[in-house]
Amino acid sequence: MGAAATGLVLSVIVITKFLRGAWIVVLLIPTFVWMFHAIRRHYSTVAEQLSLDGLRPEKWADLASHPRYKVVIPISGVHGGMLPALRFARSLSTDVTAVVVDVEPQVTARICERWPVWGQGVPLMVIESPYRSTVGPLLTYLDEVDRRDPERGLAVVVLPEFVTAQWWQDFLHGQTARLIKKALIYRRGQTGKDRVIIDVPYHLRH
């Protein structure tokens, strides 16, 4: 009854005041209905994909028998924000490789000079980048690591990322870590496999 009464009132308004602005309602209501249905359909799809139906709990023995992870940690410099990520990467596996894409030779040379002191024994891989691109050469290197010992799965990527004290300060810094993360996440559509990506935030003070 409520829907019928509302529909009747809507019809009267649309007919009598169509040219005076009621046409906006005619456009907005179907648009909102379509939008709400799309949102509902999205939530239903997500719930379906996250459902545990048809799965069985993994046994701890099965997990323990898996080889250790291959871990790659991209770095842009040797600084305090990198150290926690490096420590965390070493806690995951003994197979850890730090990677720097050689976009700026002077910066790369400084990293290589300081790495023996601050690298915690982790090997450093320098990747050439003739077109000054960071994401592309890194993805190519990860493909190489993935092909090594494929039974151990895809390489785990540990991303050091510092967080600014104020939201507006974020615009003053490069977004390389976020670009790498987005490229890895959305590349799943091409490979059909999910890669574990771990953010290690380092919060800056004022």
N, C-alpha and C positions, 0 to 999 in steps of 0.2 A: 504493500500500500504506500509506503514511504517513497519507494522508487517510482511508482506510478504518479504520485502527486508531484514529485520533483520533475519528472519528465513532462508532465502537463504544463507546469509553470515555465519550464524551459522553452517548451514549444511556443507558448503565448509570447514570451519575451522575444524570442528569435523572430517570430512572424511580425510582431508590431514594431520592433525597434532594430530590425536587421541593418538598415542603412545608417543607423545612429551609433553603431559600435557593437551591436550584438553579434555581428559576424566574427568578431574576435573569439567569442565563447565557442562558436561552432568549430573554430580551428583548434582552440586550446584544449577542449575536453577530449577529443579523440587523441590528440598528441599526448596528453597526460596519461590516458588509459593505456596507450601503446607503450609509453615509457615505463609505467608501473608493471605491465605484463613482462616487458623485457628484463626488468630488474628481478622480478620474481623468478623468471625462467633462468636467469644467471645464478641466483642463489640455489635453485633446485639442482642445476647442473653441477655446481661446486659440491653440494652435499652428496650427490650421487657418486662423484669421483673420489670423495674423501671417505666414503662409507667403508666399514670393515667387513661388509657382507662378502662371503666367498674367500676371505683371507683366514690364515691361521697364525697364531702367535709363533714367532721364531724361538727356537730353543737357544739358551745361552751357549750351549756346547757348539752349536752351528756357527754362532757369531765369533766365538773364541778361536775357531779353527781357521778363520779367514786370514790371509796375509796382511801385513801392515800396509798402511796407505802410502801412496805416492803423493807427496805434498809439494806444492809450488807456491812460493810467496813472492808476488811482484813488489818491487820496491822502487821508489823514485829518489831516494837519498838515504844517507846514514844519519838518523836523528832519533830523538827520544821516543817519538811516536811509533817507530818501527820496532823497537826492542821488545815490547810486550807481545806483538804479533809473532816475532821470531821465537820467543820463548814458548808461546802456545803451539806454534807449528812443530817445534822439537818435541813437545809433550805428546803429540799425536803419533809420531813415527820417527824412525831413524833415517828414513829416505826423504830428506827435505832438500830442496834446491831453491835458492833465492835467484830471482831473475830481474835484470834491469835492461830495458830497451834503450839502445843508444840513440836517443833523439838529440841530446846535446853532449858532444864529445867531452867538453870540459867538466860537466857534471858527472859523466860516467867515469872519467879519470879520477875524480875526487872520491867517488864511491869505491872504486877498486883500490885506491890507496888506503882508505880507512877500513875496508872490510876485514883484513886479517886481524885487526884489533877488536872490532865490534861484531863480527859475524858469527861468533859462538861456534866456530868450527863448521858452519854450514857452507857448502860450495856455492860460489856465485857464478851464474851464467850471464854473459853479456850477449844480447841479441842485436844484430845489425838492423837498422831501419833506414833504408835509402830515401824513403819518402817522408821521414819524420812522423811516422804514424806509430802510435803505441799499441793500440788494440789489435790491429792486424797481425803484426809479428808475434805478439804474445799468443794469440789463438793458434797460429801455425806451430809454435813451440809446444803448446799444450797437446796438439794432435800427435806430435812426436812422442811425448811422454805417455799419452794414452796407448799408443801402439806398443810401447815397451811393457812387457809382462801384462798382456791384456786380461789375464785371469784375475788381476788385482783391481780391475775396474778403472774408471776414469780418475785422473789426478784430482786431488782435493786442492782447492785454491783458498789460501788464507790471505785476506786483504787488510793491510794496515790502513786505517782511515782516521784522521784526526777530526774532532768535532769542535767547532768554534764556540766561543763563549756567548756570542750574540748572533742571532739569526742572520742579520744583514752582513756580518763579516764573512759569511759563507760565500757570498758573491765575489769576494776579493781573492779567492783561491781557486786553483784548478779543480776540475771535476773528474780527474782521470780515474779514480777508484770507482766512482759511480758509473762512468762509461764502461769500464771493464766489467763491472757486475751486471749491467743491463745487457751487454753483448753476450756474456756467458749464459744468462738466464734465457734470453730469447733465441739463442742458438740451438736450444733444445729441440726446436721444431725441425731443424735440419738433421740433427744426429739421431733423434729419437731416444736419447739417453739423458738422464738427469745428472748434473755435476754438483757436488757439494761445494758450496761457497760460504766461507765463514768470515764475517766482519769482526775485526778486533778494533773497537773504537778507542781513541786516545783523546780525552777531553782537555781542551786548552783553558787556561784561566784568563781573566781579563787582561 
